Amino acid sequence: MNDEILNGLLLDEECTLSLGEMSRACAVHAEWILELVEEGILEPSGEEMRHWRFTAPALLRARTVMHLQRDLGVNLSGAALVVDLLDEIQMLRQQLGRMGGG
Amino acid sequence: MEFEDYYEVMGVKRDATQDEIKRAYRKLARKYHPDVSKEADAEEKFKRLGEAYEVLKDPEKRAAYDQLGQNWKAGQDFNPPPGWDAGFEFSGGGFTGAGGGDAQGYSDFFESLFGRRAGGFTGGAGRGDFHMRGQDHHAKVLIDLEDAYHGATRHITLQVPEVDPGGHVVTRKRTLKVRIPKGVKQGQQIRLAGQGAPGLGQGGSGDLYLEIEFKPHPFYRVEGRDVYLELPVAPWEAALGGKVKVPTPAGVLDLKIPPGSTSGKKLRLKGKGIPGKQPGDFYVQLKIVLPPSDSEKARAFYEKMKQELPFNPRAALGV
């Protein structure tokens, strides 16, 4: 085992990813990320495609969509609905925790 | 090695039709999908399900598996009989389960029967000048809330498929020591450049993305960078006010409770949440706890309160 301590880059609120980094991190073609943007699943900042910047949570979202497509055969609009509902469930769980129910 | 009963895993009878198997898979896959399910061992169940389906959906593999006989029970010690697969040819086929780029292997049982899956390796290796950047890998790392306050070093063990000199794909364990920076939040990712899959030819290695997940804490609750605690107080502490000790992940702090506090009152300790450029706050919610009336002395005291304090807790309800 290597004993060296690795220092990574924390993808915090200020850190964004390019279209290339997104497609590489998902191991997909950029066209697939493009479809996610067209479907409204991802909302990059920047006008032109080559200036697009994605947030780190967008990467997790894209990967969830990828898993849903691959494992469950969900189509893109179905996956869009699922990730929106997952976000909502997470928000509701937090609210529940705040009320002392969780 | 233990025998895996794939029919049991999928909850179908041994004579189920291919359609029934497909329906059972779809239903269970939705239930145990790690992105959707809240079941504690969803990932493990989903993996086993994917493996079972990989065998049962493929008529060739299913027939070969069935030929092993119905006398095996799940969990029994198992070694494939020699020549058990004679006459079958496995054509591979796509992978449906939880593997993909996430480097999750099949069980030893599966691999002893159907061989290893060459995950992540595409053709072209060793054929002249072929360069390709290695794949990015993703993993989760569980940390304690305290680690987010102070930073920490964590060991992470990854399973990496590799080709050995004989051309077989083997899974190698790789342990990394990673610095968890102070101030991380639940769900944030750390990118480790060059720690993903090795590239081919002169293509560089991929990156490794680590997603941070907090272990559930027995009394703190985390929301973004804010941390919440339900703090038990005695009735007289709430009524008369006073200084009490409060545990926080950063250490024990003194908290002043204003006189006349009610149960459920929220007090904020500014900037005592998870540190960061904009540090979170620490919220304390008071919970008034009654002393037990388990002694003569305590009962006499409650009796005295009843006599001397004119108090109707239900006044607001009109009764």
Interface residues (C-beta under 8 A of the other chain):
Chain A: M1 N2 D3 E4 I5 L6 N7 G8 L9 L10 L11 D12 R24 A25 A27 A56 P57 L59 L60 R63 T64 H67 L68 R70 D71 L72 G73 V82 L86 Q94 G97 R98 G100 G102
Chain B: R26 A29 R30 H33 P34 D35 V36 F46 G50 T96 G97 A98 G100 G101 R133 Q135 D136 H138 T153 T175 L176 K177 V178 R179 P181 V184 G187 Q188 Q189 I190 R191 L192 A193 Q195 G206 D207 L208 Y209 L210 E211 R221 E223 Y228 E230 G276 Q285
